[in-house]
Amino acid sequence: MPNDELSDEYDFSQLSGGVRGKYADRYRKGTNLVRLDPDVARAFPTQESVNEALRLLIQIAERLRE
């Protein structure tokens, strides 16, 4: 059953020093997240494999323009 109340074990009064949005600007500047469909993620399971495939695609596209 959905409940909009946090459980008792979440006692945020015990936390200190937290700043909302502390890393928001850094995140926006240096992060580009893309969600892959499951079939694509199986073919390219790592960040490196995705980047390598895209770089190859860029090279092919550049050669076709010549």
Biopython code that builds the backbone (N, CA, C, O; Angstrom):
import numpy as np
from Bio.PDB.StructureBuilder import StructureBuilder

atoms = [
    (1, "MET", "N", (0.842, -1.172, 0.000)),
    (1, "MET", "CA", (0.000, 0.000, 0.000)),
    (1, "MET", "C", (0.890, 1.238, 0.000)),
    (1, "MET", "O", (1.719, 1.381, 0.898)),
    (2, "PRO", "N", (0.749, 2.141, -0.976)),
    (2, "PRO", "CA", (1.574, 3.352, -1.024)),
    (2, "PRO", "C", (1.385, 4.210, 0.221)),
    (2, "PRO", "O", (0.281, 4.343, 0.748)),
    (3, "ASN", "N", (2.488, 4.785, 0.671)),
    (3, "ASN", "CA", (2.442, 5.619, 1.860)),
    (3, "ASN", "C", (3.348, 6.818, 1.618)),
    (3, "ASN", "O", (4.517, 6.648, 1.273)),
    (4, "ASP", "N", (2.835, 8.006, 1.791)),
    (4, "ASP", "CA", (3.611, 9.221, 1.551)),
    (4, "ASP", "C", (4.485, 9.608, 2.734)),
    (4, "ASP", "O", (5.242, 10.574, 2.638)),
    (5, "GLU", "N", (4.408, 8.909, 3.808)),
    (5, "GLU", "CA", (5.186, 9.219, 4.997)),
    (5, "GLU", "C", (6.458, 8.379, 5.025)),
    (5, "GLU", "O", (6.442, 7.206, 4.650)),
    (6, "LEU", "N", (7.556, 8.979, 5.468)),
    (6, "LEU", "CA", (8.801, 8.233, 5.621)),
    (6, "LEU", "C", (8.718, 7.357, 6.859)),
    (6, "LEU", "O", (8.068, 7.709, 7.843)),
    (7, "SER", "N", (9.371, 6.232, 6.798)),
    (7, "SER", "CA", (9.419, 5.346, 7.949)),
    (7, "SER", "C", (10.211, 5.997, 9.073)),
    (7, "SER", "O", (10.999, 6.915, 8.846)),
    (8, "ASP", "N", (9.990, 5.510, 10.281)),
    (8, "ASP", "CA", (10.660, 6.064, 11.461)),
    (8, "ASP", "C", (12.181, 5.970, 11.389)),
    (8, "ASP", "O", (12.872, 6.798, 11.983)),
    (9, "GLU", "N", (12.719, 4.978, 10.672)),
    (9, "GLU", "CA", (14.179, 4.823, 10.623)),
    (9, "GLU", "C", (14.866, 5.949, 9.853)),
    (9, "GLU", "O", (16.088, 6.081, 9.923)),
    (10, "TYR", "N", (14.106, 6.760, 9.124)),
    (10, "TYR", "CA", (14.679, 7.895, 8.405)),
    (10, "TYR", "C", (14.599, 9.137, 9.288)),
    (10, "TYR", "O", (13.663, 9.929, 9.179)),
    (11, "ASP", "N", (15.575, 9.293, 10.151)),
    (11, "ASP", "CA", (15.589, 10.424, 11.080)),
    (11, "ASP", "C", (16.609, 11.443, 10.590)),
    (11, "ASP", "O", (17.784, 11.380, 10.953)),
    (12, "PHE", "N", (16.155, 12.383, 9.763)),
    (12, "PHE", "CA", (17.051, 13.364, 9.169)),
    (12, "PHE", "C", (17.499, 14.433, 10.167)),
    (12, "PHE", "O", (18.389, 15.224, 9.854)),
    (13, "SER", "N", (16.910, 14.470, 11.341)),
    (13, "SER", "CA", (17.350, 15.439, 12.351)),
    (13, "SER", "C", (18.753, 15.100, 12.848)),
    (13, "SER", "O", (19.433, 15.958, 13.411)),
    (14, "GLN", "N", (19.189, 13.870, 12.646)),
    (14, "GLN", "CA", (20.513, 13.435, 13.081)),
    (14, "GLN", "C", (21.601, 13.838, 12.092)),
    (14, "GLN", "O", (22.783, 13.803, 12.432)),
    (15, "LEU", "N", (21.222, 14.218, 10.880)),
    (15, "LEU", "CA", (22.185, 14.589, 9.852)),
    (15, "LEU", "C", (22.549, 16.062, 9.979)),
    (15, "LEU", "O", (21.724, 16.886, 10.373)),
    (16, "SER", "N", (23.795, 16.381, 9.639)),
    (16, "SER", "CA", (24.193, 17.786, 9.669)),
    (16, "SER", "C", (25.111, 18.075, 8.493)),
    (16, "SER", "O", (25.771, 17.175, 7.973)),
    (17, "GLY", "N", (25.148, 19.322, 8.083)),
    (17, "GLY", "CA", (26.073, 19.732, 7.049)),
    (17, "GLY", "C", (25.599, 19.527, 5.624)),
    (17, "GLY", "O", (26.313, 19.871, 4.682)),
    (18, "GLY", "N", (24.430, 18.981, 5.449)),
    (18, "GLY", "CA", (23.925, 18.751, 4.101)),
    (18, "GLY", "C", (23.494, 20.053, 3.435)),
    (18, "GLY", "O", (22.883, 20.914, 4.067)),
    (19, "VAL", "N", (23.818, 20.184, 2.163)),
    (19, "VAL", "CA", (23.442, 21.372, 1.402)),
    (19, "VAL", "C", (22.701, 20.912, 0.151)),
    (19, "VAL", "O", (23.251, 20.178, -0.670)),
    (20, "ARG", "N", (21.468, 21.341, 0.012)),
    (20, "ARG", "CA", (20.671, 20.940, -1.143)),
    (20, "ARG", "C", (21.247, 21.566, -2.414)),
    (20, "ARG", "O", (21.486, 22.772, -2.471)),
    (21, "GLY", "N", (21.467, 20.730, -3.428)),
    (21, "GLY", "CA", (21.971, 21.222, -4.709)),
    (21, "GLY", "C", (23.449, 21.553, -4.718)),
    (21, "GLY", "O", (23.917, 22.260, -5.610)),
    (22, "LYS", "N", (24.180, 21.061, -3.757)),
    (22, "LYS", "CA", (25.599, 21.372, -3.619)),
    (22, "LYS", "C", (26.395, 21.072, -4.889)),
    (22, "LYS", "O", (27.296, 21.829, -5.249)),
    (23, "TYR", "N", (26.074, 19.990, -5.558)),
    (23, "TYR", "CA", (26.824, 19.577, -6.741)),
    (23, "TYR", "C", (26.038, 19.783, -8.037)),
    (23, "TYR", "O", (26.451, 19.282, -9.083)),
    (24, "ALA", "N", (24.941, 20.490, -7.995)),
    (24, "ALA", "CA", (24.073, 20.645, -9.171)),
    (24, "ALA", "C", (24.800, 21.299, -10.337)),
    (24, "ALA", "O", (24.689, 20.819, -11.466)),
    (25, "ASP", "N", (25.530, 22.362, -10.106)),
    (25, "ASP", "CA", (26.237, 23.048, -11.199)),
    (25, "ASP", "C", (27.319, 22.157, -11.798)),
    (25, "ASP", "O", (27.457, 22.079, -13.018)),
    (26, "ARG", "N", (28.079, 21.490, -10.949)),
    (26, "ARG", "CA", (29.130, 20.593, -11.426)),
    (26, "ARG", "C", (28.514, 19.462, -12.254)),
    (26, "ARG", "O", (29.058, 19.070, -13.286)),
    (27, "TYR", "N", (27.385, 18.951, -11.795)),
    (27, "TYR", "CA", (26.701, 17.877, -12.508)),
    (27, "TYR", "C", (26.263, 18.339, -13.895)),
    (27, "TYR", "O", (26.484, 17.640, -14.884)),
    (28, "ARG", "N", (25.645, 19.509, -13.967)),
    (28, "ARG", "CA", (25.165, 20.030, -15.254)),
    (28, "ARG", "C", (26.312, 20.278, -16.227)),
    (28, "ARG", "O", (26.158, 20.062, -17.429)),
    (29, "LYS", "N", (27.443, 20.724, -15.731)),
    (29, "LYS", "CA", (28.579, 21.062, -16.600)),
    (29, "LYS", "C", (29.294, 19.828, -17.130)),
    (29, "LYS", "O", (29.761, 19.832, -18.268)),
    (30, "GLY", "N", (29.389, 18.772, -16.329)),
    (30, "GLY", "CA", (30.246, 17.667, -16.715)),
    (30, "GLY", "C", (29.562, 16.336, -16.911)),
    (30, "GLY", "O", (30.233, 15.307, -16.988)),
    (31, "THR", "N", (28.254, 16.328, -16.995)),
    (31, "THR", "CA", (27.561, 15.058, -17.095)),
    (31, "THR", "C", (26.604, 15.073, -18.270)),
    (31, "THR", "O", (25.846, 16.023, -18.464)),
    (32, "ASN", "N", (26.653, 14.012, -19.045)),
    (32, "ASN", "CA", (25.719, 13.840, -20.139)),
    (32, "ASN", "C", (25.236, 12.401, -20.075)),
    (32, "ASN", "O", (25.857, 11.502, -20.642)),
    (33, "LEU", "N", (24.142, 12.191, -19.392)),
    (33, "LEU", "CA", (23.625, 10.845, -19.224)),
    (33, "LEU", "C", (22.657, 10.512, -20.343)),
    (33, "LEU", "O", (21.843, 11.341, -20.748)),
    (34, "VAL", "N", (22.757, 9.293, -20.832)),
    (34, "VAL", "CA", (21.860, 8.803, -21.869)),
    (34, "VAL", "C", (21.382, 7.428, -21.434)),
    (34, "VAL", "O", (22.184, 6.573, -21.058)),
    (35, "ARG", "N", (20.091, 7.221, -21.487)),
    (35, "ARG", "CA", (19.553, 5.910, -21.130)),
    (35, "ARG", "C", (19.459, 5.061, -22.384)),
    (35, "ARG", "O", (18.805, 5.439, -23.356)),
    (36, "LEU", "N", (20.116, 3.912, -22.354)),
    (36, "LEU", "CA", (20.118, 3.012, -23.499)),
    (36, "LEU", "C", (18.967, 2.024, -23.389)),
    (36, "LEU", "O", (18.621, 1.581, -22.294)),
    (37, "ASP", "N", (18.383, 1.685, -24.519)),
    (37, "ASP", "CA", (17.387, 0.629, -24.540)),
    (37, "ASP", "C", (18.077, -0.685, -24.196)),
    (37, "ASP", "O", (19.274, -0.831, -24.443)),
    (38, "PRO", "N", (17.350, -1.639, -23.635)),
    (38, "PRO", "CA", (17.977, -2.889, -23.179)),
    (38, "PRO", "C", (18.779, -3.620, -24.251)),
    (38, "PRO", "O", (19.847, -4.156, -23.956)),
    (39, "ASP", "N", (18.284, -3.653, -25.494)),
    (39, "ASP", "CA", (19.025, -4.366, -26.538)),
    (39, "ASP", "C", (20.341, -3.676, -26.862)),
    (39, "ASP", "O", (21.336, -4.346, -27.138)),
    (40, "VAL", "N", (20.362, -2.368, -26.832)),
    (40, "VAL", "CA", (21.592, -1.617, -27.081)),
    (40, "VAL", "C", (22.555, -1.791, -25.904)),
    (40, "VAL", "O", (23.759, -1.952, -26.108)),
    (41, "ALA", "N", (22.039, -1.761, -24.692)),
    (41, "ALA", "CA", (22.878, -1.930, -23.501)),
    (41, "ALA", "C", (23.533, -3.306, -23.474)),
    (41, "ALA", "O", (24.648, -3.447, -22.973)),
    (42, "ARG", "N", (22.860, -4.320, -24.004)),
    (42, "ARG", "CA", (23.486, -5.655, -24.068)),
    (42, "ARG", "C", (24.654, -5.658, -25.044)),
    (42, "ARG", "O", (25.667, -6.314, -24.799)),
    (43, "ALA", "N", (24.520, -4.931, -26.145)),
    (43, "ALA", "CA", (25.589, -4.883, -27.141)),
    (43, "ALA", "C", (26.749, -4.001, -26.687)),
    (43, "ALA", "O", (27.902, -4.255, -27.037)),
    (44, "PHE", "N", (26.440, -2.959, -25.904)),
    (44, "PHE", "CA", (27.453, -2.003, -25.438)),
    (44, "PHE", "C", (27.309, -1.833, -23.920)),
    (44, "PHE", "O", (26.726, -0.852, -23.458)),
    (45, "PRO", "N", (27.836, -2.778, -23.154)),
    (45, "PRO", "CA", (27.574, -2.792, -21.715)),
    (45, "PRO", "C", (28.400, -1.804, -20.881)),
    (45, "PRO", "O", (28.120, -1.610, -19.698)),
    (46, "THR", "N", (29.402, -1.186, -21.485)),
    (46, "THR", "CA", (30.231, -0.267, -20.703)),
    (46, "THR", "C", (30.286, 1.107, -21.370)),
    (46, "THR", "O", (30.007, 1.257, -22.559)),
    (47, "GLN", "N", (30.647, 2.085, -20.579)),
    (47, "GLN", "CA", (30.833, 3.443, -21.080)),
    (47, "GLN", "C", (31.865, 3.467, -22.205)),
    (47, "GLN", "O", (31.692, 4.158, -23.209)),
    (48, "GLU", "N", (32.930, 2.707, -22.022)),
    (48, "GLU", "CA", (33.994, 2.674, -23.022)),
    (48, "GLU", "C", (33.511, 2.099, -24.346)),
    (48, "GLU", "O", (33.855, 2.611, -25.411)),
    (49, "SER", "N", (32.714, 1.033, -24.281)),
    (49, "SER", "CA", (32.231, 0.416, -25.524)),
    (49, "SER", "C", (31.270, 1.332, -26.272)),
    (49, "SER", "O", (31.270, 1.364, -27.502)),
    (50, "VAL", "N", (30.454, 2.072, -25.535)),
    (50, "VAL", "CA", (29.545, 3.033, -26.173)),
    (50, "VAL", "C", (30.351, 4.139, -26.844)),
    (50, "VAL", "O", (30.086, 4.489, -27.994)),
    (51, "ASN", "N", (31.329, 4.687, -26.138)),
    (51, "ASN", "CA", (32.143, 5.764, -26.706)),
    (51, "ASN", "C", (32.931, 5.299, -27.926)),
    (51, "ASN", "O", (33.039, 6.032, -28.909)),
    (52, "GLU", "N", (33.476, 4.103, -27.871)),
    (52, "GLU", "CA", (34.230, 3.576, -29.008)),
    (52, "GLU", "C", (33.322, 3.422, -30.233)),
    (52, "GLU", "O", (33.706, 3.791, -31.343)),
    (53, "ALA", "N", (32.134, 2.884, -30.032)),
    (53, "ALA", "CA", (31.199, 2.707, -31.145)),
    (53, "ALA", "C", (30.785, 4.048, -31.740)),
    (53, "ALA", "O", (30.705, 4.186, -32.961)),
    (54, "LEU", "N", (30.527, 5.019, -30.905)),
    (54, "LEU", "CA", (30.128, 6.335, -31.409)),
    (54, "LEU", "C", (31.279, 7.023, -32.135)),
    (54, "LEU", "O", (31.056, 7.698, -33.140)),
    (55, "ARG", "N", (32.494, 6.864, -31.645)),
    (55, "ARG", "CA", (33.647, 7.453, -32.343)),
    (55, "ARG", "C", (33.827, 6.826, -33.729)),
    (55, "ARG", "O", (34.131, 7.520, -34.699)),
    (56, "LEU", "N", (33.636, 5.516, -33.807)),
    (56, "LEU", "CA", (33.721, 4.850, -35.115)),
    (56, "LEU", "C", (32.629, 5.355, -36.057)),
    (56, "LEU", "O", (32.873, 5.564, -37.245)),
    (57, "LEU", "N", (31.441, 5.547, -35.526)),
    (57, "LEU", "CA", (30.347, 6.073, -36.333)),
    (57, "LEU", "C", (30.655, 7.484, -36.834)),
    (57, "LEU", "O", (30.341, 7.824, -37.974)),
    (58, "ILE", "N", (31.261, 8.288, -35.992)),
    (58, "ILE", "CA", (31.666, 9.645, -36.398)),
    (58, "ILE", "C", (32.683, 9.568, -37.537)),
    (58, "ILE", "O", (32.577, 10.300, -38.521)),
    (59, "GLN", "N", (33.662, 8.684, -37.400)),
    (59, "GLN", "CA", (34.675, 8.530, -38.454)),
    (59, "GLN", "C", (34.036, 8.104, -39.775)),
    (59, "GLN", "O", (34.379, 8.636, -40.831)),
    (60, "ILE", "N", (33.125, 7.164, -39.719)),
    (60, "ILE", "CA", (32.448, 6.709, -40.935)),
    (60, "ILE", "C", (31.659, 7.849, -41.568)),
    (60, "ILE", "O", (31.717, 8.043, -42.782)),
    (61, "ALA", "N", (30.929, 8.598, -40.764)),
    (61, "ALA", "CA", (30.139, 9.705, -41.278)),
    (61, "ALA", "C", (31.028, 10.769, -41.910)),
    (61, "ALA", "O", (30.679, 11.340, -42.943)),
    (62, "GLU", "N", (32.176, 11.037, -41.291)),
    (62, "GLU", "CA", (33.105, 12.040, -41.851)),
    (62, "GLU", "C", (33.677, 11.569, -43.196)),
    (62, "GLU", "O", (33.829, 12.370, -44.119)),
    (63, "ARG", "N", (33.989, 10.292, -43.306)),
    (63, "ARG", "CA", (34.520, 9.759, -44.564)),
    (63, "ARG", "C", (33.476, 9.796, -45.664)),
    (63, "ARG", "O", (33.810, 10.041, -46.823)),
    (64, "LEU", "N", (32.239, 9.561, -45.329)),
    (64, "LEU", "CA", (31.165, 9.589, -46.319)),
    (64, "LEU", "C", (30.908, 11.003, -46.841)),
    (64, "LEU", "O", (30.434, 11.174, -47.964)),
    (65, "ARG", "N", (31.219, 12.011, -46.032)),
    (65, "ARG", "CA", (31.026, 13.402, -46.446)),
    (65, "ARG", "C", (32.108, 13.865, -47.406)),
    (65, "ARG", "O", (31.918, 14.848, -48.122)),
    (66, "GLU", "N", (33.223, 13.186, -47.431)),
    (66, "GLU", "CA", (34.356, 13.601, -48.272)),
    (66, "GLU", "C", (34.110, 13.328, -49.729)),
    (66, "GLU", "O", (34.966, 13.619, -50.565)),
]
sb = StructureBuilder()
sb.init_structure("model")
sb.init_model(0)
sb.init_chain("A")
sb.init_seg("    ")
for serial, (resi, resn, name, xyz) in enumerate(atoms, 1):
    if name == "N":
        sb.init_residue(resn, " ", resi, " ")
    sb.init_atom(name, np.array(xyz, "f"), 0.0, 1.0, " ", f" {name:<3s}", serial, name[0])
structure = sb.get_structure()
